């Protein structure tokens, strides 16, 4: 009976530590960022036909897709970890995610970080290409100017989309990494009790 009581006390302490480090507010903020990303992706402009700019858009899409997937998994894991549904109903039948599952999510967030860094690198190249296109559109014959002006407009829309998405992606990636790290540390320290 004493062992059962101590085990229950340790489990309660672990849940309290998880709640102290990563809260429902953190998970909700993550969901809010993902909603903004999904809204941006729904309005994403079409490719402009310039490889460096289109590569930037593809890199932003790749990072956003990973961010959305990881955020959804993180939310599910968090609620399973605290033994509740997303509606706040306590559910003792929920199987908590294992340390291995949390670590795999951490690897997924690491992949998201790589994709985000690729998007940032491509952002610089896309901005330079757009600047060159803009300067080229000012020169040449009227027919070439009109064609380049359309391409500049399309390229500008793609670059602006990326500029709007990157800060949200960066914030979400950092928040996910922190939450996963905190929970993994809590789980590992709980085994040392």
FENUR-V271049 format. One record per backbone hydrogen bond with DSSP energy under -0.5 kcal/mol. NH is the residue of the N-H (numbers start at 1). CO is the residue of the C=O. E is the energy in kcal/mol with one decimal. If there is no record, write none. Layout:
NH&CO&E ; NH&CO&E
//
This chain:
5&1&-2.3 ; 6&2&-2.4 ; 7&3&-2.7 ; 8&4&-2.5 ; 9&5&-2.4 ; 10&6&-2.5 ; 11&7&-2.5 ; 12&8&-2.5 ; 13&9&-2.5 ; 14&10&-2.6 ; 15&11&-2.3 ; 16&12&-2.3 ; 17&13&-2.4 ; 18&14&-2.5 ; 19&15&-2.6 ; 20&16&-2.2 ; 21&17&-2.0 ; 22&18&-2.9 ; 27&23&-2.0 ; 28&24&-2.8 ; 29&25&-2.5 ; 30&26&-2.0 ; 31&27&-2.2 ; 32&28&-2.4 ; 33&29&-2.2 ; 34&30&-2.3 ; 35&31&-2.2 ; 36&32&-1.9 ; 37&33&-2.3 ; 38&34&-2.8 ; 39&35&-2.1 ; 40&36&-2.4 ; 41&37&-2.9 ; 42&38&-1.9 ; 43&39&-1.0 ; 43&40&-0.7 ; 44&41&-1.1 ; 51&49&-0.6 ; 54&50&-3.0 ; 55&51&-2.8 ; 56&52&-1.3 ; 57&53&-1.9 ; 58&54&-2.3 ; 59&55&-2.3 ; 60&56&-2.4 ; 61&57&-2.4 ; 62&58&-2.5 ; 63&59&-2.3 ; 64&60&-2.6 ; 65&61&-2.7 ; 66&62&-2.0 ; 67&63&-2.4 ; 68&64&-2.7 ; 69&65&-2.2 ; 70&66&-3.0 ; 71&67&-2.4 ; 72&68&-2.2 ; 73&69&-2.2 ; 74&70&-2.8 ; 75&71&-2.4 ; 76&72&-2.1 ; 77&73&-2.9 ; 78&74&-2.8 ; 79&75&-2.2 ; 80&76&-2.2 ; 81&77&-2.8 ; 82&78&-2.1 ; 83&79&-0.5 ; 83&80&-0.7 ; 84&79&-2.7 ; 85&89&-2.2 ; 88&85&-1.9 ; 91&83&-2.9 ; 94&91&-1.1 ; 96&94&-0.6 ; 102&98&-2.2 ; 103&99&-2.7 ; 104&100&-2.5 ; 105&101&-2.1 ; 106&102&-2.1 ; 107&103&-1.9 ; 108&104&-2.1 ; 109&105&-2.3 ; 110&106&-1.9 ; 111&107&-2.1 ; 112&108&-1.8 ; 113&109&-2.0 ; 114&110&-1.9 ; 115&111&-2.3 ; 116&112&-2.5 ; 117&113&-2.5 ; 118&114&-2.1 ; 119&115&-2.1 ; 120&116&-2.3 ; 121&117&-2.3 ; 122&118&-2.6 ; 123&119&-1.7 ; 124&120&-1.3 ; 125&121&-1.4 ; 126&122&-2.7 ; 127&123&-2.5 ; 128&124&-2.0 ; 129&125&-2.4 ; 130&126&-2.6 ; 131&127&-2.1 ; 132&128&-2.3 ; 133&129&-2.6 ; 134&130&-2.4 ; 135&131&-2.1 ; 136&132&-2.5 ; 137&133&-2.1 ; 138&134&-0.8 ; 138&135&-0.7 ; 139&135&-0.5 ; 139&136&-1.0 ; 145&141&-2.5 ; 146&142&-2.1 ; 147&143&-1.9 ; 148&144&-2.7 ; 149&145&-2.4 ; 150&146&-1.8 ; 151&147&-1.8 ; 152&148&-2.7 ; 153&149&-2.3 ; 154&150&-2.4 ; 155&151&-2.7 ; 156&152&-2.7 ; 157&153&-1.9 ; 158&154&-1.9 ; 159&155&-2.6 ; 160&156&-2.7 ; 161&157&-2.1 ; 162&158&-2.1 ; 163&159&-2.5 ; 164&160&-1.9 ; 165&161&-2.1 ; 166&162&-2.8 ; 167&163&-0.7 ; 168&164&-0.6 ; 169&165&-2.6 ; 170&166&-2.9 ; 171&167&-2.4 ; 172&168&-2.5 ; 173&169&-2.7 ; 174&170&-2.3 ; 175&171&-2.3 ; 176&172&-2.8 ; 177&173&-2.4 ; 178&174&-2.3 ; 179&175&-2.6 ; 180&176&-2.8 ; 181&177&-2.4 ; 182&178&-2.7 ; 183&179&-2.3 ; 184&180&-2.6 ; 185&181&-2.6 ; 186&182&-2.2 ; 187&183&-2.7 ; 188&184&-2.7 ; 189&185&-2.6 ; 190&186&-2.1 ; 191&187&-1.0 ; 192&189&-1.0 ; 193&190&-0.9
//
